[in-house]
Amino acid sequence: MYSFRRPPDEQIRRFLREQAELDFSYAEVGATAGEPPAGFQHHEVRVPLGQGENDFEAAKAALRRWAEFDTGWTELCWPDAPPAPGQTVAVIARRLGVRLLNACRIIYVVDEPNVFGFAYGTLPHHAEQGEERFQVRRRPEDDTAWYEVTAFFRPNLRTIRLAWPLVQRLVNQFRNESAKAMQHAVRE
């Protein structure tokens, strides 16, 4: 959904309810847990967040409150609950005077001693088809904490296909800026 203004909250809620009833927009659901599938573009970001138990716990808390969306031009509607399988979320991206409302559904959550994260997949009215995994990892060999984003994606909507080089640059920019947002969240 495109607009020049932020959609009213009730419109976003209606959009989320409608999208929650639909299947994923791609067949390779859950593939971020393994090898990325063919036919998609792939992008990965990996940045250090700090060292030790405190930084790792701060990184986990930041992911639970969706801090990776604190980029200044993306907004998660609404980050009032930590990620959970089956949860449908909406993201508003604001660029070049246009707001794009997209919906995704959480596929899985990983919560292990040295790894915490989740993956979500796109729903039919999302600009892209694909999946993104956001996670933090603690490396036992040097006790460092890392933020990782793994994504596979391709254009979904006809209008996005026309502007795909620009959109592709923006979604990759989001992943890079989400890393900066996580670094900032852990430092606070």
C-alpha positions in Angstrom: 0.0 0.0 0.0 1.5 3.3 -1.1 0.6 6.8 0.3 2.0 10.2 0.7 1.0 10.4 4.4 1.2 7.9 7.2 -1.9 5.7 7.0 -4.2 6.2 10.0 -3.9 3.5 12.7 -7.3 2.0 12.0 -6.3 1.5 8.3 -3.1 -0.2 9.4 -5.0 -2.5 11.7 -7.5 -3.4 9.0 -4.6 -4.1 6.6 -2.9 -6.3 9.2 -6.2 -8.2 9.8 -6.6 -8.8 6.1 -3.0 -9.9 5.6 -3.1 -12.2 8.6 -5.7 -14.3 6.8 -3.5 -14.9 3.7 -0.7 -17.3 2.9 2.9 -16.3 2.4 3.8 -14.8 -1.0 6.5 -17.4 -1.8 6.9 -21.1 -1.4 10.3 -21.3 0.3 9.0 -20.5 3.8 11.7 -21.1 6.5 14.6 -21.2 4.0 16.6 -18.6 6.1 17.3 -21.5 8.5 19.4 -23.2 5.8 20.6 -22.5 2.3 19.1 -19.6 0.4 16.8 -20.7 -2.4 17.5 -20.2 -6.1 15.6 -17.6 -8.0 16.0 -14.9 -5.3 18.6 -12.2 -4.6 20.5 -12.7 -1.3 21.9 -10.2 1.1 23.7 -10.6 4.4 24.9 -8.1 7.0 27.0 -9.0 10.0 28.4 -6.5 12.5 29.9 -6.7 16.0 27.8 -5.4 18.8 30.2 -5.7 21.8 31.7 -8.2 24.1 30.6 -10.3 27.1 27.4 -11.4 28.6 26.0 -7.9 29.2 26.3 -6.8 25.6 24.8 -10.1 24.4 21.9 -9.7 26.8 21.4 -6.1 25.7 21.4 -7.2 22.0 18.7 -9.8 22.7 16.6 -7.2 24.5 17.0 -4.9 21.6 15.8 -7.5 19.1 12.8 -8.3 21.4 11.8 -4.6 21.3 12.4 -4.4 17.5 15.2 -1.9 17.8 16.5 -2.8 14.3 13.7 -0.8 12.9 14.9 2.5 14.6 16.4 3.7 11.4 14.6 7.1 11.2 12.7 6.1 8.0 11.2 2.7 9.0 8.5 2.1 11.5 7.2 -1.1 12.9 3.5 -1.1 13.7 3.4 -1.8 16.7 6.4 -3.1 18.6 4.3 -3.8 21.8 5.1 -7.6 21.9 8.3 -9.5 21.2 8.5 -11.6 18.0 6.5 -14.8 18.2 5.7 -17.4 15.5 2.5 -16.6 13.6 2.5 -12.9 14.6 1.8 -10.6 11.7 3.5 -7.2 11.7 3.4 -4.1 9.5 6.3 -2.0 8.5 6.1 1.5 7.0 9.1 2.7 5.0 9.2 6.4 4.2 11.4 7.4 1.2 11.3 10.2 -1.3 8.0 11.5 0.0 6.2 8.1 -0.3 5.2 5.7 2.4 5.0 2.1 1.7 3.1 -0.2 4.1 4.1 -3.9 4.0 3.1 -6.9 6.1 5.1 -9.9 7.2 4.5 -12.9 9.4 7.0 -14.4 11.9 7.9 -17.9 10.8 10.2 -19.0 13.6 12.0 -17.7 16.7 15.4 -19.1 17.8 16.2 -18.8 21.5 19.3 -20.8 22.4 22.1 -20.1 24.9 24.3 -18.2 22.3 21.7 -17.3 19.6 18.5 -15.3 19.6 16.5 -14.1 16.6 13.6 -14.6 14.4 12.7 -14.8 10.7 9.7 -13.3 9.0 8.3 -13.8 5.5 6.4 -11.6 3.2 2.6 -11.6 2.7 0.8 -11.0 -0.7 0.6 -7.2 -0.6 4.3 -6.8 0.3 6.5 -5.0 -2.2 8.9 -8.0 -2.2 8.6 -11.8 -2.0 11.0 -13.4 0.4 12.3 -13.8 3.9 14.5 -12.0 6.4 16.2 -13.4 9.5 17.4 -11.0 12.3 19.5 -12.5 14.9 22.2 -11.9 17.5 24.9 -14.4 18.2 27.5 -14.8 20.9 30.7 -16.4 19.8 32.1 -18.5 22.7 35.6 -18.5 21.3 36.1 -14.8 21.9 32.9 -13.8 23.8 31.8 -11.3 21.2 28.2 -10.4 20.3 27.2 -10.0 16.7 24.1 -8.9 14.8 23.3 -10.7 11.6 20.6 -10.2 8.9 20.1 -12.8 6.2 17.6 -12.2 3.5 16.4 -13.6 0.2 14.1 -11.5 -1.9 12.7 -10.6 -5.3 10.1 -8.0 -6.5 6.5 -8.9 -5.9 4.3 -6.1 -7.1 4.3 -4.8 -10.7 5.0 -1.2 -9.7 8.0 -2.5 -7.7 9.4 -4.4 -10.7 9.5 -1.1 -12.6 11.6 0.6 -9.9 13.5 -2.6 -8.8 17.0 -1.1 -8.9 16.0 1.7 -6.6 13.9 -0.6 -4.3 16.7 -3.1 -4.1 19.1 -0.4 -3.0 16.7 0.8 -0.4 16.0 -2.6 1.1 19.8 -3.3 1.3 20.2 0.2 2.9 17.6 -0.8 5.5 19.6 -3.9 6.4 22.8 -1.9 6.8 21.0 0.8 8.8 19.3 -1.8 11.0 22.8 -2.9 12.0 23.7 0.7 13.0 20.4 0.9 15.0 21.3 -2.4 16.8 24.8 -1.1 17.6 23.3 2.1 19.0 20.8 0.1 21.0 23.5 -2.0 22.6 25.7 1.0 23.5 22.8 2.7 25.3 
